[in-house]
Amino acid sequence: MNRAVSGGVFPGAVLLWAESGKIMFHGAAGTCDQAGNRKVTPSSVYDLASLTKPLATTLAVSELIGEGLMALSSPLSELLPGVKDTDKADITLDMLLRHTSGLPAHRAYFKRIDPKDPNPRYKLCQMILSEPLEGLPGENELYSDLGFMLLARVVETVSGQRLDRFVRQRIYAPLGLERLFFIDLKAKENPASFEDIVPTSRCPWRGRVMAGEVEDENAWAAGGIEGHAGLFGDALSVYRLGDEILKALGNGHPKVLRPKVLQSFMQKAAGRSRVAGFDTPSGGNSSAGTGFPRNGIGHLGFTGTSLWMAPETGRVVVLLTNRVHPSRDNWKIKEFRPRIHNLIHEIASSNSNTNIQV
């Protein structure tokens, strides 16, 4: 990892690798920013970016399904007001979770949101519902932030709670995950872990380096809490939640999550690369390397984060970096991700005492 730092892959990183509930490695390398004034520690907090999708939004949906308040087959027309007579009416939760809704990947809605708007999240939802579809619902797979923004509205409408409060009360707090949180940009108080947060990019639109504020512009315009981005956390918290997911999938006894529901999410359609809420290894060019089984699950985050899990073996690998600091144009992590996962697989397979050199 030190070689990756010196090679400019990222300023710093935290890696955690576990096998069947036992942490094999948990270490940090590098510094929090380009200036090198503060070293990364194993407890450093990162902007998790799109890890928000599986670790917050997907799990929130699974809880509401488990309570019988909705189903994977439920269409948006039954879940959100104002959808019935639109082309979004027949989009189901399953389509949104699997990125087959037909919604576009991304739109720069933040440019059209007034910073003084008292309810920017409502306006964002209305803009998504007015967005023309790029394909028929259920037909093709197109990774979409917009779909998960709608899922957040579904969670909030059905539960009566804001997404961050719902996952905090129902999932994170019962598991003791105090260092997994959203940052409400409109709140007067910051979380206790605020000083540990690693900065991300220098944003031209906002005119500053982002630190303690979500990197994603649409999530920022929404006040920091969205279904596709906004979650912050440290590696240990991400691992512990990942371990709870694996327990729900058959590797133990989960404390909070519902096994039958999550197991139904794992059914993979022919020709698709995703299950509900999670990505799967894509073969030889996967960011998870070549050692993860094809039924492994995980996700990437734009800021340089990733989580990969193997339900069969209980392996969990958490990689947290701020590869976007100071610029988003740095894509060297694409080569690093599979290399570090392959190294872990080689060490685990050989039963050697070789250490990952930080």
Secondary structure, DSSP 8 states (H G I E B T S, - for coil): -HHHHHTTS-SEEEEEEEETTEEEEEEEEEBSSTT--SB--TT-BEE-GGGHIIIIIIHHHHHHHHTTS--TT-BGGGTSTT-TTSTTTT-BHHHHHTT-S---S---GGGGS-TT-S-HHHHHHHHHHTS--SS-TTTS----HHHHHHHHHHHHHHHSS-HHHHHIIIIITTTT-TTEEE--TTSSS--TTGGGB----EETTTTEE-SSS-SSHHHHHTTS--SSS-EEE-HHHHHHHHHHHHHHTTSS--SSS-HHHHHHHT---TT-SEETTEE---STT-TT-SSS-TT-EEEEETTTEEEEEETTTTEEEEEEE-TTSS-TT--THHHHHHHHHHHHHHHHHHT-------
